[in-house]
């Protein structure tokens, strides 16, 4: 059975992150299966830059246009991916028409706004409970996130929507691509406060530290850690080449719900070093592919001893096909 599926998200290009990657791969796979997808993103609206993070664009006065788009499309399934302006507008639309919908919990929103604007966590989670309360199901990436939301009073049906990796794009390559002192410890992602990159860059470890990515904390970190190599934003083949040239992938974030980039690193044959927190504890379930420790320096030292083939084979268990099947089976009839 083919369906008309509306997918509403505030996270979209030019952002490059796990949420966008997940949405793009899921929607593409659904279309290949014959489903008709109506993807509603900030690109279709007037936007303003998000305070403190200008590369994130927030849709303005979006309800009228979103309403017209959904009325015309008449979806059989509706998924609201994010809690931003478009997500709020889609939530309002569904409630006004008594339409059932699903939502997903992609990011630790309350922790982000606490770090950036000092808004209390209790306020953030109060908003999140309110936002997701009418959803028939809330999709979460890992058991850790499910457990945390249950503990925080979410009464919804929490269901799993995992993540995937493209092993034909991320794979082991020639490390000589980077001719710097080894071992090379690498971070790839947003250069922003919530990624806790300072916890990595402040470590006294041998070799070279490399940061691939851009974001609002770039200028500050460059000034504070002059010995670190800051490559800037990369995508496509250059990103895959850099990733595969590392010796260990360092993931210092304490606020990720999954961390797709962990799978990208593993598929490239690169072991992971991270804190034992939500995200890494669910992805790195074997000590043959990564080391999790509150002592990040020890995690890095131990991870450098791991085997690239074990990392690669582990990542192959995660596919976008399985991820998409989970998502599709979680959807509910709109009416």
TAKA-V760140 format. One line per field, one symbol per residue. ss: DSSP state (~ for helix, > for strand, _ for the rest). psi: psi as a letter, one per 20 degrees, with the letter a starting at -180 (. if undefined). burial: b if it has 9 or more other C-alpha atoms within 8 Angstrom, else e. A space follows every 10 residues. Layout:
ss=???
psi=???
burial=???
//
This chain:
ss=___>>>>>__ _______~~~ ~~~~~~~~~~ ~~___>>>>> _~~~__>>>> __>>>>>>>_ __~~~~~~~~ ~~~___>>>> ____~~~~~~ ~~~~~~____ _>>>>_>_~~ ~~~~~~~___ ~~~~~~~~~~ ~~____>>>> __~~~~~~~~ ~_____>>>> __________ ____~~~___ ___>>>>>__ __~~~__~~~ ~______>>> >>_____~~~ ~~~~____>> >>___~~~~~ ~~~~~__>>> >____>___~ ~~~~~~~___ >>>>_____~ ~~~______> >>___~~~~~ ~~~____~~~ ~~~~~____~ ~~~~~~~~~~ _____
psi=pqqoppoppi orqjqorhgg gggghghghg hhiiqopooo rhhjrprqqp pimhipppqq ligggggggh ghhmqhqppo hrkaghgggh gggghhjlpq rqrqnhqmgh hghghhjkpq hhgghggggg gigiqhqppq hrhggggghg hjjpiropqp naraqniigo rpaoiihomr pqqopqppap nqhiikhhhg hiqnqrbppp pprraijggg hghhmiiqoo hapqrbghgh gggiirhqpp niqjjqifmh hghggghjjp qqprqmrpeh hhgmjpjiir ppqhnhgggg ghhiirphhg gghghiioqh ghghggggii qqph.
burial=eebbbbbbbb bbeebeebeb bbeebbbebb beeebbbbeb bbeebbbebb eebeebbbbb ebbeebbeeb eeeebbbbbb bbbbbbbbbb bebbeeeebb bbbbbbebeb bbbbbeeebe bebbbeebbe bbbebbbbbb bbbbbbeebb eeebebebbb bbbbbbbeeb bbeeeeeeee eebbbbbbbb bbbbbbbeeb beeeeebbbb bbbbbbbbee bbeebeebbb beebeeeebb bbbbbbbbbb bbbbbbbbbb bbbbbbbbbb bbbbbbebbb bbbbeeeebb bbbeebbebb ebbbebbbeb bbbbbbebbb ebbbebbeeb bbebe
//
